[in-house]
Amino acid sequence: MQTRKTSRRKSTPNVRAMMDYFMASLMVFFGVFIMFSEKIIGYDYFEGSNFVTGKMKWVIGVLFMLYGVFKAYRGYVAAKIEKEFQHEDE
């Protein structure tokens, strides 16, 4: 006999993994936007900023992209663990 918690878990997608994938895509987009805003929108969005200039723009962009890749990996691991957990219940 399946418990209510187990049957509900099989019918719903892994929300944490989907959220991690969504946040990963946002972080990668923001990283690319920070580095290439002049080419994307036609002018440098961070022109008046004292902090996001020169090499710092590239450092922040790369950090955003690395964090996005980390979030995507976390989503992958969460989905894999959930899948293994579901196979154990069967």
C-alpha positions as CSV (number, residue, x, y, z in Angstrom):
1,M,0.0,0.0,0.0
2,Q,1.3,3.4,-1.0
3,T,1.2,6.2,1.4
4,R,-0.3,9.5,0.4
5,K,3.1,11.2,0.6
6,T,4.6,8.7,-1.8
7,S,1.8,8.8,-4.4
8,R,1.8,12.6,-4.4
9,R,5.6,12.6,-4.9
10,K,5.2,10.5,-8.0
11,S,2.6,12.7,-9.6
12,T,4.3,16.1,-9.1
13,P,7.5,17.1,-10.8
14,N,10.6,17.9,-8.8
15,V,10.0,21.6,-8.1
16,R,13.4,22.2,-6.5
17,A,15.2,20.9,-9.6
18,M,13.0,23.1,-11.9
19,M,13.6,26.1,-9.7
20,D,17.3,25.5,-9.7
21,Y,17.3,25.2,-13.6
22,F,15.3,28.5,-13.8
23,M,17.6,30.3,-11.4
24,A,20.6,28.9,-13.3
25,S,19.4,30.3,-16.6
26,L,18.7,33.7,-15.0
27,M,22.2,33.8,-13.4
28,V,23.9,32.9,-16.7
29,F,21.8,35.5,-18.6
30,F,22.7,38.2,-16.0
31,G,26.4,37.3,-16.3
32,V,26.3,37.6,-20.1
33,F,24.3,40.8,-19.8
34,I,26.8,42.4,-17.4
35,M,29.7,41.5,-19.7
36,F,28.1,42.3,-23.0
37,S,25.4,44.9,-22.2
38,E,26.8,47.3,-24.8
39,K,26.4,44.8,-27.6
40,I,23.0,43.5,-26.4
41,I,21.1,46.8,-25.8
42,G,23.3,49.2,-27.7
43,Y,24.8,51.1,-24.8
44,D,26.7,50.3,-21.7
45,Y,24.1,49.8,-19.0
46,F,26.7,50.2,-16.2
47,E,28.4,53.3,-17.6
48,G,27.7,55.5,-14.6
49,S,28.5,52.9,-12.0
50,N,31.7,53.3,-10.0
51,F,31.9,49.6,-9.1
52,V,31.0,47.8,-12.3
53,T,33.7,49.1,-14.6
54,G,36.6,47.7,-16.6
55,K,37.9,44.3,-15.3
56,M,35.4,44.3,-12.4
57,K,32.6,44.0,-15.0
58,W,34.2,40.8,-16.3
59,V,34.8,39.4,-12.8
60,I,31.2,39.9,-11.8
61,G,29.9,38.5,-15.0
62,V,32.0,35.4,-14.7
63,L,30.9,34.9,-11.1
64,F,27.3,35.2,-12.1
65,M,27.9,32.6,-14.8
66,L,29.7,30.2,-12.4
67,Y,27.0,30.5,-9.9
68,G,24.5,29.7,-12.6
69,V,26.4,26.6,-13.6
70,F,26.5,25.6,-9.9
71,K,22.7,26.0,-9.6
72,A,22.2,23.9,-12.7
73,Y,24.4,21.2,-11.3
74,R,22.4,21.4,-8.0
75,G,19.2,21.0,-10.0
76,Y,20.6,18.0,-11.8
77,V,21.7,16.3,-8.5
78,A,18.3,17.1,-6.9
79,A,16.4,15.5,-9.9
80,K,18.8,12.5,-9.8
81,I,18.3,11.9,-6.1
82,E,14.5,12.3,-6.5
83,K,14.5,9.8,-9.3
84,E,16.5,7.3,-7.3
85,F,14.2,7.8,-4.3
86,Q,11.2,7.0,-6.5
87,H,12.8,3.8,-7.8
88,E,13.4,2.7,-4.2
89,D,9.7,3.2,-3.4
90,E,8.6,1.0,-6.3
